[in-house]
């Protein structure tokens, strides 16, 4: 482990870490029950940290695994999503890290860079299903040619639309927009005195990354260079995506007047209550329909419409990646559980059953998805997914949000907004 970098980070962040230290899962029951990697019964103990969004599936998987193994006991510790990074940093700095961690894939590059993860390159290369993973998520788990984390529970961005609204506007609900021009045309026809054709969370930086950046990619642009050290939002193709979004908002006025301040929840509510006809969301929204939570909505899903300079569709490939920490005392035992976590028994019977997307594309043909054709759209989105890989991903949020809002509020042109964002992000990357 690169302890020098880790101690430096810990020193710089001690103020924020102290604020959450009382909540740290590593300092309580998990570390108290663990003795040199063994339980009181003499079994090898593997402690797994996971975010609250996947904890139910992981706990159920651990129960199954423990019943099948006499020598290993897997213990799952839930961490709130917003606190996971701080908790893990604190645990690493005090040598009390879990054996396995499942966390937001965008956070993996930073932790890999400070030596938090064990190198599992050979194990990954030996998997006969490694080609079923999203390329974007795989890249986020790699650093300098080595693999440190694998996709576990995927999420992708797709365009959701209200089929009843399409029919009322005399649009074919089975032919959603495939290009930007079609998106603009359809959105204009869907906009009435009572509702808007399109909605987005304009006040949320994470939402812009997940729901807008695919428009950059599907127009042949990039958010970051291949090495993750240079921002490319100031390129012509990226600026064109922001121009299109600006046209939707200000030229054609197919979005709510206050959309640039909308939170993630406000944007979703506008769509779910019928105040907006189209929105870009992820797999959780689709599960809310299939589980009956919004059974009254006649909805559809498609890939995000493609830009004029694009050669393929694109999606944001997010979700959770899973890896073994560098402090794990029994890497082989930890790897056995990761393999179990990537098996059909977990990916389908736990994740898919609960509405989460399998990390493996070969598991989308399952009893829980087959009755909902839109899950095949999600499968395709996973195959064309992109994940911005950067050691400073979260630090891009402020300049991205500022660029989007200053443009969409009419304070800057798309060119100036993204040029300023690229300059600010490049300074962060230094």
C-alpha positions in Angstrom: 0.0 0.0 0.0 1.2 3.5 -0.8 1.0 4.7 2.7 2.7 8.1 2.0 -0.1 9.2 -0.3 -2.7 7.8 2.0 -1.4 9.5 5.1 -1.1 12.8 3.2 -4.8 12.5 2.1 -5.9 11.6 5.6 -4.1 14.6 7.1 -5.7 17.0 4.6 -9.2 15.5 5.2 -9.1 15.0 8.9 -11.6 17.7 9.6 -14.3 16.1 7.4 -13.4 12.6 8.6 -13.8 13.5 12.2 -17.3 14.6 11.5 -18.2 11.1 10.3 -15.9 9.0 12.5 -18.6 8.2 15.0 -20.5 6.6 12.2 -17.7 4.5 10.9 -18.6 0.9 10.5 -15.0 -0.1 10.8 -14.6 1.1 14.3 -17.6 -0.7 15.8 -18.9 -4.2 15.8 -17.1 -5.4 12.6 -13.6 -4.7 14.0 -14.5 -5.9 17.5 -15.7 -9.3 16.3 -12.8 -9.9 14.0 -9.6 -11.5 15.4 -6.8 -11.8 12.9 -9.2 -12.6 10.1 -11.0 -15.3 12.1 -14.4 -15.7 13.8 -14.8 -17.0 17.4 -15.6 -20.4 15.8 -12.3 -20.5 14.0 -13.7 -19.7 10.5 -12.0 -17.3 8.2 -14.0 -14.1 8.4 -14.4 -11.9 5.3 -15.9 -8.5 6.0 -17.7 -6.9 3.0 -18.7 -3.2 2.9 -21.4 -2.3 0.5 -23.6 0.7 -0.2 -27.2 0.9 1.1 -28.5 0.5 -2.5 -27.1 -3.0 -2.8 -27.0 -4.2 0.8 -30.1 -6.3 0.8 -28.8 -8.3 -2.2 -25.3 -8.7 -0.7 -26.6 -9.8 2.7 -28.8 -12.4 1.1 -25.8 -13.6 -1.0 -23.7 -13.8 2.1 -26.2 -15.9 3.9 -26.3 -18.3 1.0 -22.5 -18.4 0.8 -22.1 -19.0 4.5 -24.5 -21.9 4.4 -22.4 -23.5 1.6 -19.0 -23.0 3.3 -17.7 -24.6 6.4 -14.5 -22.6 6.7 -15.5 -19.1 5.7 -18.0 -16.7 7.1 -18.8 -13.5 5.2 -20.0 -10.6 7.2 -21.7 -7.6 5.4 -21.5 -4.0 6.7 -23.8 -1.4 5.2 -22.4 2.0 4.5 -24.6 5.1 3.5 -23.7 5.9 -0.1 -22.8 9.5 0.6 -20.4 8.4 3.4 -18.8 5.5 1.8 -15.7 7.3 0.5 -15.0 9.1 3.8 -15.6 5.9 5.8 -13.2 3.9 3.5 -10.5 6.6 3.7 -10.8 6.6 7.5 -10.6 2.8 7.7 -7.6 2.6 5.4 -5.7 5.3 7.3 -6.2 3.3 10.6 -5.5 -0.2 9.0 -9.1 -1.3 9.8 -10.3 -1.6 6.2 -12.8 -4.4 5.2 -11.6 -7.3 3.1 -13.9 -6.5 0.2 -15.6 -3.3 -0.7 -18.4 -2.6 -3.2 -18.6 1.1 -4.1 -19.5 3.6 -6.8 -17.4 2.7 -9.8 -16.4 6.4 -10.3 -14.6 6.3 -7.0 -12.5 3.3 -7.7 -9.7 5.0 -9.7 -8.8 7.3 -6.8 -8.7 4.5 -4.2 -6.7 2.3 -6.6 -4.2 5.1 -7.0 -3.5 5.2 -3.2 -3.0 1.5 -3.0 -6.4 0.6 -1.4 -7.1 -2.4 -3.6 -5.2 -5.6 -4.3 -4.2 -6.3 -7.9 -6.6 -8.9 -9.3 -5.4 -8.7 -12.9 -4.6 -12.4 -13.2 -7.8 -13.5 -11.6 -9.8 -11.2 -13.9 -8.0 -12.4 -17.1 -8.8 -16.0 -16.1 -12.6 -15.4 -16.0 -14.3 -17.0 -19.0 -17.1 -14.4 -18.8 -14.9 -11.2 -18.7 -16.2 -10.0 -22.0 -19.8 -9.8 -20.6 -18.9 -6.7 -18.5 -19.4 -3.1 -19.5 -16.2 -1.8 -21.0 -16.8 1.5 -19.2 -17.0 -0.1 -15.8 -14.1 -2.3 -16.5 -11.9 0.7 -17.4 -12.9 2.4 -14.2 -11.6 -0.5 -12.2 -8.2 -0.5 -14.0 -5.1 1.7 -13.4 -1.8 1.6 -15.2 -2.6 -1.7 -16.9 -3.7 -3.5 -13.8 -7.2 -4.5 -12.7 -8.3 -3.7 -9.2 -12.1 -3.9 -9.2 -14.8 -5.6 -11.3 -18.4 -4.6 -12.1 -20.9 -5.9 -9.6 -24.2 -4.1 -9.9 -24.6 -1.9 -13.0 -26.7 1.1 -13.7 -27.2 2.9 -17.1 -29.0 6.0 -18.4 -31.8 5.6 -20.9 -34.6 7.9 -22.2 -38.0 7.1 -20.6 -41.1 8.5 -22.2 -44.9 8.6 -21.6 -46.6 6.5 -24.2 -50.0 8.1 -23.5 -48.6 11.5 -24.1 -47.2 10.3 -27.4 -50.6 9.0 -28.5 -52.3 12.3 -27.6 -49.7 14.2 -29.6 -50.3 11.8 -32.6 -46.8 10.3 -32.2 -46.0 6.6 -32.6 -45.2 5.4 -29.0 -43.3 2.5 -30.6 -41.0 4.8 -32.5 -39.3 7.1 -30.0 -36.7 9.6 -31.2 -33.4 8.3 -32.5 -31.6 11.6 -33.4 -31.3 15.0 -31.8 -33.5 16.5 -34.5 -36.2 14.0 -33.8 -35.9 14.6 -30.0 -36.4 18.3 -30.6 -39.4 17.7 -32.9 -41.0 15.2 -30.6 -40.4 17.4 -27.5 -42.1 20.3 -29.2 -45.1 18.3 -30.1 -45.4 16.9 -26.6 -45.3 20.3 -25.0 -48.7 21.7 -24.2 -50.2 24.3 -21.8 -50.4 21.5 -19.2 -47.1 19.8 -19.6 -43.6 19.9 -21.0 -41.9 17.6 -23.5 -38.7 17.1 -21.6 -37.3 17.5 -18.1 -33.9 17.2 -16.4 -32.4 17.9 -13.0 -30.6 21.1 -13.9 -29.5 21.8 -10.3 -27.8 18.5 -9.7 -24.2 18.0 -10.9 -24.3 14.2 -10.6 -27.5 14.1 -12.7 -25.8 16.2 -15.4 -23.0 13.6 -15.6 -25.4 10.7 -15.7 -28.1 12.1 -18.0 -26.4 14.7 -20.1 -22.9 13.5 -20.8 -24.1 10.6 -23.0 -25.2 13.3 -25.5 -21.6 14.3 -25.6 -20.5 10.8 -26.3 -23.2 10.0 -28.8 -22.1 13.0 -30.8 -18.5 11.8 -31.1 -17.2 13.9 -28.2 -15.5 13.1 -24.9 -15.6 14.3 -21.4 -12.0 13.4 -20.6 -9.0 12.2 -22.5 -8.1 8.5 -22.4 -5.7 8.9 -19.5 -8.3 11.0 -17.6 -5.9 13.9 -17.2 -7.4 16.4 -19.7 -10.9 17.7 -20.0 -12.3 17.7 -23.6 -15.6 19.4 -23.0 -14.2 22.4 -25.0 -14.2 20.3 -28.2 -16.7 21.1 -31.0 -18.7 17.9 -30.6 -19.1 18.4 -26.9 -20.1 22.0 -27.3 -22.7 20.9 -29.9 -24.4 18.7 -27.2 -24.7 21.7 -24.8 -26.0 23.8 -27.7 -28.7 21.2 -28.4 -29.6 21.2 -24.7 -29.7 25.0 -24.7 -32.1 24.9 -27.7 -34.4 22.5 -25.9 -34.5 24.8 -22.9 -34.4 28.3 -24.2 -35.2 28.3 -28.0 -38.0 25.8 -28.0 -38.9 26.0 -24.3 -39.9 22.4 -24.0 -38.7 22.2 -20.4 -40.2 23.7 -17.2 -39.3 27.3 -16.6 -37.3 26.6 -13.5 -35.7 23.4 -14.7 -32.1 24.6 -14.2 -32.7 24.5 -10.4 -34.5 21.1 -10.4 -33.1 18.5 -8.0 -33.0 14.8 -9.1 -36.3 14.2 -7.2 -38.0 17.2 -8.7 -37.2 16.1 -12.2 -38.4 12.5 -11.6 -41.6 13.8 -9.9 -42.3 15.9 -13.0 -42.2 12.9 -15.2 -44.0 10.5 -12.8 -46.9 12.9 -12.2 -47.3 13.6 -15.9 -46.1 17.1 -15.9 -43.3 16.2 -18.3 -43.3 13.5 -21.1 -39.6 12.5 -21.4 -36.7 12.2 -19.0 -33.3 10.4 -18.8 -33.2 8.0 -15.8 -31.6 4.7 -14.8 -32.7 1.2 -13.9 -34.2 2.2 -10.5 -37.0 4.1 -12.3 -37.8 1.1 -14.5 -38.0 -1.2 -11.5 -40.5 1.3 -9.9 -42.8 0.6 -12.9 -42.3 -3.2 -13.1 -42.8 -3.6 -9.3 -46.2 -1.8 -9.5 -45.2 1.4 -7.7 -46.3 3.4 -10.8 -48.5 0.8 -12.5 -50.8 3.5 -13.9 -48.1 4.9 -16.2 -47.9 3.7 -19.8 -44.2 4.1 -20.3 -41.4 3.2 -22.7 -37.7 3.3 -22.8 -35.1 3.8 -25.5 -31.4 4.7 -26.0 -30.6 8.4 -25.8 -31.0 10.0 -29.3 -27.8 10.3 -31.2 -26.1 13.5 -32.4 -25.2 14.3 -36.0 -21.5 13.6 -35.5 -22.0 10.4 -33.6 -21.4 6.9 -35.0 -23.0 5.0 -32.1 -25.4 5.4 -29.2 -24.1 6.0 -25.7 -25.1 5.7 -22.1 -23.5 6.5 -18.7 -22.3 3.2 -17.3 -22.4 3.6 -13.5 -23.3 1.4 -10.5 -21.1 -0.5 -8.1 -17.7 -2.2 -8.6 -16.3 -4.7 -6.2 -12.7 -5.3 -5.2 -10.4 -6.8 -2.6 -8.6 -4.3 -0.3 -4.9 -4.5 -0.1 -5.1 -5.2 3.7 -7.1 -8.4 3.2 -5.5 -11.3 5.0 -7.0 -14.0 2.8 -7.2 -12.8 -0.8 -8.1 -16.3 -2.1 -11.1 -16.5 0.3 -12.2 -13.0 -0.7 -11.9 -13.8 -4.4 -14.1 -16.9 -3.9 -16.8 -14.7 -2.6 -16.4 -12.2 -5.4 -16.8 -15.0 -7.9 -19.9 -16.2 -6.1 -21.2 -12.6 -6.2 -20.8 -12.6 -10.0 -22.6 -15.9 -10.4 -26.1 -16.4 -11.6 -27.2 -17.3 -8.1 -26.5 -13.7 -7.0 -26.6 -11.6 -10.2 -30.0 -13.0 -11.2 -31.6 -14.4 -8.0 -30.7 -11.5 -5.9 -29.9 -8.4 -8.0 -32.3 -8.9 -11.0 -35.0 -10.1 -8.7 -34.7 -6.9 -6.7 -34.7 -4.6 -9.8 -30.9 -4.1 -9.9 -29.0 -4.7 -13.1 -26.6 -7.6 -13.4 -23.1 -6.7 -14.2 -22.9 -9.4 -16.8 -24.8 -9.0 -20.1 -25.4 -12.7 -20.4 -27.7 -12.6 -17.4 -30.3 -10.2 -18.8 -32.2 -13.2 -20.2 -33.9 -14.1 -17.0 -37.3 -14.7 -15.5 -37.5 -11.3 -13.9 -36.7 -9.3 -17.0 -38.2 -11.4 -19.8 -41.7 -10.0 -19.3 -40.4 -6.4 -19.7 -38.8 -5.8 -23.1 -37.3 -2.5 -21.9 -34.7 -4.4 -19.9 -33.2 -5.4 -23.3 -32.8 -1.6 -23.9 -30.8 -1.5 -20.7 -28.7 -4.4 -21.8 -27.8 -2.5 -25.0 -27.1 0.6 -23.0 -24.7 -1.3 -20.8 -22.9 -2.5 -24.0 -22.5 1.1 -25.2 -21.8 2.6 -21.8 -19.1 5.0 -21.0 -17.6 5.8 -17.6 -15.4 8.9 -17.1 -12.2 7.6 -15.5 -10.5 10.1 -13.3 -8.7 10.2 -9.9 -10.6 13.4 -9.2 -14.0 12.6 -10.6 -16.1 14.3 -7.8 -14.0 17.4 -8.1 -15.4 17.9 -11.6 -18.9 18.4 -10.3 -18.6 22.1 -9.4 -17.3 23.3 -12.8 -19.7 21.0 -14.7 -22.7 22.3 -12.8 -21.5 25.9 -13.2 -21.1 25.5 -16.9 -24.5 23.8 -17.4 -26.3 26.4 -15.3 -24.6 29.5 -16.7 -25.3 28.4 -20.2 -28.9 27.2 -19.7 -29.7 30.4 -17.7 -28.5 32.5 -20.6 -25.4 33.9 -18.9 -22.9 32.3 -21.2 -22.8 30.8 -24.7 -22.4 27.0 -24.9 -18.8 27.6 -26.2 -17.8 29.9 -23.4 -19.5 27.7 -20.7 -17.6 24.6 -21.8 -14.4 26.4 -22.5 -14.5 27.7 -18.9 -15.4 24.3 -17.5 -12.5 22.6 -19.4 -10.1 25.2 -18.1 -11.3 24.8 -14.5 -11.2 21.0 -14.7 -7.7 21.0 -16.2 -6.5 23.0 -13.3 -8.0 20.5 -10.9 -6.3 17.6 -12.8 -2.8 19.1 -12.4 
